């Protein structure tokens, strides 16, 4: 599985060829996506207005059953998936910064609370995307407690019992948001419920020259063992 903010502003002429040949994910979570090839089944919508792009869940291999979150149309896409008789939920999220006030974290908590409500009793959940949040951020900028990025991630891990796929295999966060950033923020994450964390086999941030030209974000990949 891979999550990637593909940056709607950049040239996509080489994007899908690169994804298919170099990454080849079974499940793909994209943000800032305008459209995708017909070989993929896709769940998601454009945000609308001036934003002719949105978050999507894509797969060439597996059937996707949509999960609709009415409070986050275009920003969050969800799907129910079954692999080898194993059922789980997947969400592609993009936490917006504009039109919500100064801080992203209260909005992020709303997204996760709405996801948990939509999940009901389902315990197997994967959430990936551009959170626009990084633990390093609090070390650079003053944040009130209710807007602290570190407090959000602590809440996500302690109260909701989610686990960072990246942190399972890496001691430090790795920069995923480049652009004009002066600091190595990891804004892009894959978080999984505890039951899914037991199936994780690897996670890493992908980086090469082609990725650098395709987007101002780096993809994050996670591998799971879902075999019977």
C-alpha positions as CSV (number, residue, x, y, z in Angstrom):
1,X,0.0,0.0,0.0
2,X,1.2,3.5,-0.8
3,X,-0.1,7.0,0.1
4,X,1.0,10.0,-2.0
5,X,0.0,13.6,-2.4
6,X,0.7,13.9,-6.1
7,X,0.5,17.7,-6.2
8,X,-2.2,18.7,-8.7
9,X,0.0,21.5,-10.1
10,X,2.8,19.4,-11.5
11,X,3.0,17.5,-14.8
12,X,1.5,14.1,-14.6
13,X,2.6,12.7,-18.0
14,X,5.0,10.3,-16.3
15,X,3.1,9.7,-13.1
16,X,1.1,6.6,-13.9
17,X,3.8,4.9,-15.8
18,X,6.1,5.4,-12.7
19,X,3.4,4.1,-10.3
20,X,2.7,1.0,-12.3
21,X,6.3,0.0,-13.2
22,X,8.3,1.2,-10.1
23,X,5.9,1.1,-7.2
24,X,3.1,-1.2,-8.3
25,X,1.0,-1.0,-5.2
26,X,-2.0,-3.3,-4.6
27,X,-3.8,-0.3,-3.0
28,X,-3.1,3.3,-3.7
29,X,-4.1,6.3,-1.6
30,X,-3.7,9.6,-3.5
31,X,-4.4,13.2,-2.5
32,X,-4.7,16.2,-4.9
33,X,-5.7,13.7,-7.6
34,X,-7.7,15.1,-10.6
35,X,-8.2,11.8,-12.5
36,X,-6.8,8.3,-12.9
37,X,-6.5,5.5,-15.5
38,X,-9.5,3.3,-16.2
39,X,-7.6,0.2,-15.2
40,X,-8.1,1.3,-11.6
41,X,-11.2,1.0,-9.6
42,X,-11.5,4.2,-7.7
43,X,-13.4,5.7,-4.7
44,X,-13.3,9.5,-4.1
45,X,-14.5,12.8,-5.4
46,X,-13.2,16.2,-6.3
47,X,-13.5,18.8,-3.6
48,X,-15.2,21.3,-6.0
49,X,-15.1,25.1,-6.3
50,X,-11.5,26.1,-7.1
51,X,-10.2,22.7,-6.1
52,X,-10.7,20.4,-9.1
53,X,-8.9,17.5,-7.3
54,X,-9.5,15.4,-4.2
55,X,-8.5,12.3,-2.2
56,X,-9.0,8.8,-3.7
57,X,-8.6,5.1,-2.9
58,X,-7.5,3.1,-5.9
59,X,-6.9,-0.6,-6.7
60,X,-6.4,-2.7,-9.8
61,X,-6.7,-5.9,-7.9
62,X,-9.4,-5.6,-5.3
63,X,-13.0,-4.6,-5.2
64,X,-13.7,-1.3,-3.3
65,X,-16.9,-0.7,-1.5
66,X,-17.3,3.1,-0.8
67,X,-17.6,4.6,2.6
68,X,-19.1,8.1,2.5
69,X,-18.0,10.8,5.0
70,X,-20.4,13.7,4.3
71,X,-18.4,16.2,6.4
72,X,-15.3,15.7,4.4
73,X,-16.3,15.3,0.7
74,X,-13.3,15.4,-1.5
75,X,-10.9,15.6,1.4
76,X,-11.5,12.0,2.7
77,X,-12.2,8.9,0.7
78,X,-13.0,5.6,2.3
79,X,-13.4,2.0,1.2
80,X,-14.2,-1.5,2.5
81,X,-11.8,-4.1,1.0
82,X,-11.5,-7.9,1.3
83,X,-8.3,-9.7,0.6
84,X,-8.0,-13.5,1.1
85,X,-11.2,-13.4,3.2
86,X,-9.7,-10.7,5.4
87,X,-11.8,-7.6,5.6
88,X,-10.6,-4.1,6.5
89,X,-11.2,-0.4,6.0
90,X,-9.0,2.0,4.2
91,X,-9.1,5.8,4.2
92,X,-7.2,8.4,2.1
93,X,-7.2,11.7,3.9
94,X,-6.0,15.2,3.2
95,X,-6.3,17.7,6.1
96,X,-7.1,21.1,4.7
97,X,-5.3,24.2,6.0
98,X,-7.5,27.0,4.5
99,X,-11.0,27.9,5.5
100,X,-10.7,26.2,8.9
101,X,-8.9,28.9,11.0
102,X,-5.2,29.0,11.9
103,X,-4.5,25.5,13.1
104,X,-4.9,22.1,11.4
105,X,-5.0,19.8,14.5
106,X,-8.6,20.4,15.8
107,X,-9.7,19.7,12.2
108,X,-7.6,16.5,12.0
109,X,-9.2,15.2,15.2
110,X,-12.6,15.8,13.6
111,X,-11.6,13.8,10.6
112,X,-10.4,10.9,12.8
113,X,-13.5,11.0,15.0
114,X,-15.7,10.9,11.9
115,X,-13.7,8.0,10.5
116,X,-14.1,6.0,13.7
117,X,-17.8,6.7,13.8
118,X,-18.1,5.4,10.2
119,X,-16.0,2.3,11.1
120,X,-18.5,1.2,13.7
121,X,-17.3,-2.1,15.2
122,X,-14.7,-2.8,12.5
123,X,-11.3,-3.2,14.1
124,X,-9.1,-3.5,11.0
125,X,-8.4,0.1,9.8
126,X,-5.7,1.8,7.7
127,X,-5.6,5.6,7.4
128,X,-3.0,7.2,5.1
129,X,-2.6,10.6,3.6
130,X,-1.3,14.1,3.9
131,X,-2.1,15.1,7.5
132,X,-0.4,18.5,7.1
133,X,0.9,17.7,10.6
134,X,4.3,16.6,11.8
135,X,5.8,16.1,15.3
136,X,8.7,18.4,14.4
137,X,6.3,21.3,13.8
138,X,5.9,22.0,17.6
139,X,9.7,22.4,17.9
140,X,9.8,25.1,15.2
141,X,6.6,27.1,16.0
142,X,4.7,27.9,19.1
143,X,1.4,26.1,19.3
144,X,-1.4,26.4,21.9
145,X,-2.0,23.0,23.6
146,X,-5.2,22.4,21.7
147,X,-3.4,22.8,18.4
148,X,-0.2,20.9,19.2
149,X,0.9,18.5,16.6
150,X,2.6,16.3,19.2
151,X,-0.5,16.2,21.3
152,X,-2.6,15.1,18.3
153,X,-0.2,12.2,17.5
154,X,-0.2,11.3,21.2
155,X,-4.0,11.3,21.2
156,X,-4.1,9.2,18.0
157,X,-1.7,6.6,19.4
158,X,-2.9,6.6,23.0
159,X,-6.7,7.3,22.9
160,X,-7.5,5.8,19.5
161,X,-4.9,3.1,19.8
162,X,-3.4,3.7,16.3
163,X,0.1,2.9,15.4
164,X,2.4,4.7,12.9
165,X,3.5,2.2,10.2
166,X,6.6,4.2,9.6
167,X,7.6,4.3,13.3
168,X,7.4,0.5,13.5
169,X,10.4,0.2,11.3
170,X,12.2,3.6,11.6
171,X,13.6,5.4,14.6
172,X,13.1,8.9,13.1
173,X,10.5,10.6,10.9
174,X,11.7,11.2,7.3
175,X,10.8,14.3,5.4
176,X,7.9,13.9,3.0
177,X,6.9,17.5,2.4
178,X,9.5,19.3,0.3
179,X,8.3,22.3,-1.6
180,X,9.8,25.4,0.0
181,X,9.9,23.8,3.5
182,X,13.0,24.8,5.5
183,X,12.5,21.9,7.9
184,X,12.3,18.1,7.4
185,X,8.6,17.7,8.1
186,X,7.0,14.3,7.7
187,X,3.4,15.4,6.8
188,X,2.5,12.2,5.1
189,X,1.7,9.2,7.2
190,X,0.1,5.7,7.3
191,X,-1.5,4.9,10.6
192,X,-3.1,1.5,11.4
193,X,-5.3,0.0,14.1
194,X,-3.5,-2.3,16.5
195,X,-4.9,-5.4,14.8
196,X,-3.5,-4.3,11.5
197,X,-0.2,-3.4,13.0
198,X,0.4,-7.1,13.8
199,X,0.3,-7.7,10.0
200,X,2.8,-5.1,9.1
201,X,6.0,-6.3,7.5
202,X,7.7,-3.1,6.4
203,X,7.2,0.6,5.9
204,X,9.4,3.3,4.2
205,X,9.4,6.7,2.6
206,X,10.1,6.4,-1.1
207,X,12.5,8.8,-2.7
208,X,14.3,9.3,-6.0
209,X,14.8,11.9,-8.7
210,X,11.6,11.0,-10.6
211,X,9.5,11.4,-7.5
212,X,11.1,14.7,-6.8
213,X,10.0,15.9,-10.3
214,X,6.5,14.4,-10.0
215,X,5.4,16.0,-6.7
216,X,6.5,18.2,-3.8
217,X,5.6,15.2,-1.5
218,X,7.2,11.8,-1.2
219,X,5.2,8.7,-1.0
220,X,4.9,6.5,2.1
221,X,4.7,2.7,1.6
222,X,3.6,0.0,3.9
223,X,3.5,-3.7,3.4
224,X,1.1,-6.2,5.1
225,X,1.0,-10.0,5.2
226,X,-2.7,-10.8,4.5
227,X,-2.2,-14.3,3.3
228,X,-4.4,-17.1,4.8
